[in-house]
Amino acid sequence: MGGYPSNNVRRAAVAGTWYPDRAVDLVAEVEAHLALAPSPLGLGPLVAIISPHAGLRYSGPVAAHAYSLLRGRAGLTVVLVGPSHRYAFDGVAVWARGAFETPFGLIPIDEPLAERILAAGCGLRDDPSPHRDEHCLEMQLPFLQHLVERLRIVPLMMGSQTRDEVDPLAEALGRALAQRKDVLLLASSDLSHYHPAPVANRLDSLVVADVGEFDAERLMRRLEERPEHACGGGPMVAVMKASRLLGARDAVVLRYADSGDAGERDKSRVVGYLSAALCRPPA
């Protein structure tokens, strides 16, 4: 398997259900979403993005607004931080060696950076098990792999997403990535789940405001009061705080929508989606 031991290759778990399992069909869908998501002008150097992780037909139009910023990028390592939906655990599980497989082929792990992240803070461990059936990071890969030549990744899965987990992770990422200019942070999160659209939009507007004002601490407090604001709230806060440590000063909300804006357009029980960019000041 591409020179990797089979147990170090993470097979695609949701190809053929959440997104197409044939490369030609996947390219077509990714490009269709990107075509409707022009890149904003005037942003400074990109440090991080926030992107949703539902089925591609639902969250793809929102995610594309963040991924459109990566057209023409090459030689990039993306550190992906997402929430565990299927396994309960404390700490942060890192897939530190090998590769992830998609219909586009294998994406190698940036193993030296993974080791540096593991060594940079407490609560992080080399543990592939929570990753194997999880969709939240896999749903980022079709866009990344299609757009970025010579892509490498470091996948991180958060368990409890408490403050005691979020803050050490942010500090570890800040230390480990401080000397790397070819790295992008990515937080994978959907927002509220299964409310009528007017309720969901009101709840989500609070999180959108926290992100747009780059107020990670206010978002953390909001999530401590009502965790249901976002399924990946911990990854969002950790990436926002790490981005601050890496020089980001500007947060730009690129797109908000809900699942009722796509597919069957059912507005009775929706999931909220957000894409955003965290940037250093323009030169």
Secondary structure, 3 states (H helix, E strand, C coil): CCCCCHHHEECCCCECCCECCCHHHHHHHHHHHHHCCCCCCCCCCEEEEEECCCCHHHHHHHHHHHHHHHCCCECCEEEEEEECCCCCCCCEEECCCCEEEECCEEEEECHHHHHHHHHHCCCEEECCHHHCCCCCCHHHHHHHHHHCECCEEEEEEECCCCHHHHHHHHHHHHHHCCCCCCEEEEEECCCCEEECHHHHHHHHHHHHHHHHCCCHHHHHHHHHHCHHHCCCHHHHHHHHHHHHHCCCCEEEEEEEEEHHHCCCCCCCCEEEEEEEEEECCCC
